[in-house]
Amino acid sequence: MTDRPHEQVVFHEDAATGLRAIIAVHSTALGPALGGTRFYPYVDDATALEDVLRLSWGMTYKAAVAGVNLGGGKAVILGDPALDQSDELLAAYGRFVDSLGGRYVTAVDVCTHAGDLDVIGMHTAHAVGRTTAAGGSGDSSPVTALGVFQAMRAGVRTVWGRDTLAGHRVGVEGLGKVGYRLVELLARDGADIVVSDVNPVALARVTSDFPSVKVADGVLTSSLDIYAPCALSGTLTAATGGMIDAQLVCGAANNQLADPTVEEILRGRGIIWVPDYVANAGGLIQVAGEVDGSDAATVRGRVEGIFDRTVEIFALSRALDITPGAAANRIAEQRIDSV
C-alpha cells in the first residue's frame, strides 16, 4: 500500500445478533467510499483488520483509475457465514452501515450475495448491488469477469501483439462467481484453459459445463502463458513469484501481491502483472452505475474500456521505466490529487 492514511476505521459489535464487523473508509476525495462487505471466518481480529485496510485502500485506487466518482471503503463481518449468517445479523449490519451517514456505501463481496444486500438495504439507503427485483443491478460477477477478460486481452496485445486469447494457455485459480464467468469468456475466445479450486463442487461445475478444460492440482505449478488468480488475496509471494511459469499475470482476486516488492520479482523475470484493482473494476463500475443512474449498455461500455485503460498503464510503465503497478498508482493519485 501507499502511505496515504485511512480517513476512518470503525469497529462494531451487536450483542443481540452476534454481529462483529469493521468498516474502513480510506478516502472520500472523489465521492462516498464504496466497497463490498466480506463475510469471513478470520483467525483473529488483527487479520480481519489488516484485510479490511488493504481492501479499502485498493477500492480508492480502483475507483480513481476506473474514472468513477467514488471513494474507497470496505467492510468485513467476522464469522462463518455458513453458521453465523441470519437476516437479523444482516439487519444489524445494515443499521451499522447507516450510522455512517452515507460516507460508506456497501455492496457484495466474498460470501455475500445480492439477496443479502436486499436485507441490508431494508435498513440503510447506502447499499448497492441488490437484486433486480429489489431495484438493484443484480449479480456483478459477469461484468467483473468481463473486465478481467478485457485487461487480459490488453496484456496479450502487449506481450504477444494479438487481441485474442485463442491458443494461449490460461491457468484460472479459483472458480467462484467470477472465476466461472472468466472461464466462460476464455472458452468462447478459444483459450486453452487449466483450472484449480479447493472446492470440488465448483470444480465439477466447470468441468461439466466446459469439457475441454483441464484440471491441475495447482495452477501455479503449471506451465502457462497467463496465470489468472481468482481466489483470495496474497497468492503472489516472493516464493511463488520466483516459480511462476507464465509471461502474464491477470486475474480477479483482490490484493494479489503479498508485498509490493513481489512485482519487482516478476518484472525481473520478464513477467507482466496487470494491477488487480485495474482488472477487477467491472463490479465497481456496475454498482457505480446504480449510483449515477446509468443504463446497462453504458455500464458495459465502461467495463469494456478497461482494455484501453490497461493499454494506457502499460504505455506509461514503458515510458517511465516503472512497473505497471506503479504506473496505475500514479494515474490514480493524479486523479485524486486533482480534486
Buried (B, 14 or more C-beta within 10 A) or exposed (E): BEEBEBBBBBBBEBEEBBBBBBBBBBBBBBBBBBBBBBBBBBEEEEEBBBBBBBBBBBBBBBBBBBBBEBBBBBBBBBBEBEEBBEEBBBBBBBBBBBEBEEBBBBBBBBBBBBBBBBBBBBBBEBBBBBBEEBEBBBBBBBBBBBBBBBBBBBBBBBBBEEEEBEEBBBBBBBBBBBBBBBBBBBBEBEBBBBBBBEEEEBBEBBBEEBEEBEEBEEBBBBEBBBBBBBBBBBBBBEEBBEEBBBBBBBBBBBBBBBEEEBBBBBBEBEBBBBBBBBBBBBBBBBBBBBBEEBEEEEBBEBBBBBBEBBBBBBEBBEEEEBBBBBBBBBBBBEBBEEE
